[in-house]
Amino acid sequence: MKCVGIVDFSGKEGKSLTVKLLKELRRREYKVALIKRFTTIQGLAEKDISEEEIYTQTIVNCFLGETIFSFKNAKSLEDILALIDADYVLIEGFEEDKSYPRIAIMGESRKGDCFNGLEIAGYGEAHVPHFPVTQDITQLVNTIEDKSFKLPHLDCTACGFDSCYAFAQEIIKGNKKLEDCVSLNPKVEVKIEGTPLPMNTFISGIVENTVRALLSSFKGYKKGHIEISIS
């Protein structure tokens, strides 16, 4: 799963660009998802609150060909992504999560301090020295295909950097590759329903040592690759 953020510095083009990007990604036959976080409830259409919603923490509405989940507590971006099956995810909001690149929608004038080093492209007419800016949707989607990614946001420092944010900046500069993320490529791999569970090196080391210590007491144990399946 690859992610890219959409950051609207113009204040008016966000929805229009997102729709165009989603349309082009679908034309290329990708499974796509959109995550939007609103700062206030005014960002959503008003709706009647049923009596059931007052007494529950989670509501699941099932329709023909569609299922809608409603949680009564805020979910982290990592929690939300765990529920999504998609090739590409466009994200609006969650700007404090600096573990994936973003496309900046340019206003008439923006200063360099608006950028955080995670921009892979800009949309609009303004030009900046930090990254390419274009109005060509095909070119933007090509960039998304080539440069979008998602780090596990663990800040484990096993990569040699202080945070996933710093490591993400190095990926965008071309100095590092996603494959260099130790947490995404651990010695111990755990999958839940087919989805890898990110672990930092400390936790993966504990899991490995615990499993090997437990199995070493069994007859027939020998060092080497171990596979365990739990249903």
N, C-alpha and C positions, 0 to 999 in steps of 0.2 A: 504494500500500500504506500503510495506516494502522496505527500501533502504540499499544498502551497497556500499561503495567506493572500488575501486581497485587502489592501489598505487604501482607503479612499482619502487622499489629501485634497481632492477637489470639492468634496462634500455633495456631489450630485451625480456622479457617474458609476457608483458602486454596483447597483442592481443591474444596470444596462450591460456593464462589462461581464459580470458574473454569468448572466444569461447567455451571452455570446460565447464565453469560454465553455460553459456546460454543453451548449449546442454543438460546438465543434468537437469536443471530446466524445460526445455520443455518436457523432457522425463517423468517428474513427473506431466505433464499436467498443469503447471502453465502458466499464461499469463506473459510474461517478456518483459522488455524494457531496452534499453541501451542508456545512455546519455554520450556523449564524448565532451569535450571542448578542442579545439586546441589553443595553444598560438599564432600561426601564421597561415596565410592562406596556408602556405606550407604544413600544415598537411592535406589538402584536395587536391583532384585531380583538376588540372586546368580545367576551363570550360569557354566557351564563354559567355559573358554577353550580353543579348539581350537588345534591345532598351526599351522594356517594363520595364525591371528591373531598368533602370536608373531613371525612373520617378515614381516608386512605392515604398512604404515602406514594403509591404507584397506581396509575390507571393504564390499562391496556384496552384500546378500542380496536376491534377487528372488523374490517370491511372486506368486501369481495376484492381480493387482490391487493389489499393494503392493511398494514398493522401500524397503529400509532401508540407510542409509549409516552406517558406523561409522569415525570417524577416530581415529588414535592420538595426535593432538595437539590442544590446546585451540584452538578457533576463536573469533574475535571475533564480536560480535553482527552487525557489518556483513557479515562473511563468510557467516554463517548466513542472514541475510536475503536475500542474493544467490541462494541456492539455493531460495528459497520463492516460490511463486506463490499469493498470497492477497489478499483484499480487506482483511482485518483480522488482525492478529497480536497475541495476548495473550502477555505476557512475564513470567515469574517468575524473579527473580534479575537479574543484570547491573545492579544498582542504581548502579554507578559510571558507567554510561552515562546521562547526563542529557540526552538529546536527544529525549525523548518523554514524554508525560504519564503519570500513573499514578492508579489507584484504590486508596485506602487502606482496608483492612479494620480497622475500629476495635475496640480492646479496651475493657475497662471504664474505663480511664483512661489517656489519652496526653497528654503535654505537647507544647506547640507546637514544641519543638526536634526532634521526631521528623519533622517535615515539611520538605520542601526547596523548596516553592513550585511543584512540578510536579503537585500533586494537582488533579484536576478533579472528583472526587467521592469520597465515603466510603461504605462499606457497614457497617451496624450500627445501634445505637441511640444511641450517644454523639453529642453535637452539639459542633461546634467553629466558631469564627467564620471560619475560613480558606476553607471550601468546603462545599457541601451534602452532607448525609449522609442516606442512605435505605436501606430494605430492599426497595425496589421494583425488581426486575430489569429490567422494561420501561423504567423511568426511567433506570437505569444504562446500558442499551444505547443509549437515545436520546442520552445524554451522550457515549458512545463515538462514535456516528455524527457528532455535531456537533463534538467537540473533540479527537479523537485525531489524531495526526500523527507523522511521523518526520523529524527533521532529519538531514543526512548525517554529523554528528559530525566535521566537519573543523576546526572552530575557526579558520576562515579570517579572521575579523574584518571581512570585507567589508560586513557588515550594520551595522557601527558598534559592535558589542558585543564584549567580550573572548572570549566563548566561545559555543558552541551552547547551553550550559546557560542562560546569561543571556538569550539570544534566546528560548529556549523559555519561560522565565518570562514574558517580555513577551507572547508569543502567548497564554498562558493568562490573563493579565491583560486581554487584549483590546486591548492597545496596538499589537500588530503582527499581521500575517497570515503564513501559511506562504509565500504568494506573494512576500513581501518577502525571502525567503532568496535571496541572489545565487547561491549554489552550486547551488541547485535550479533556477534559471532563468538559466543562463549564456548568453553570446552564442554560445558554441560548444557544441553538443549532440552527444554521442557515445553511441550505443546499441550494446550487445553482445547479440545475440539478442533484441532488442526491449527490453532493460532499460537505462535511462539510467545512465551512468557519472558519478557526482558528481565535479566538479572545482572547486577553489577558483579565484578570479579570476586568481591568478598563473599557474596551470597552463593555464587556458583561454586566457589571453593568449598564452602561449608557443605553444600549438597553433595559434591563429589566425594569429599572425605568421609561424610556420614554413610553414604551408600557403600563405598568400598570397604569401610570398616565393618559394616554389618554383614556384607557378603563374604568377607574374608574368613569368617568362622564356618562357612559351609563347605562341605566336601566337594571338590571339583572346581573350586574357585581358582582363577588365575588372572593375572594382570592383563589388561587389554581393553578393547572397546566393550562397553556394556549397554544393552538396550533393555528398558523396562516399559511395559505397557500396562496402564491401569484403566479399566473401563468402569 
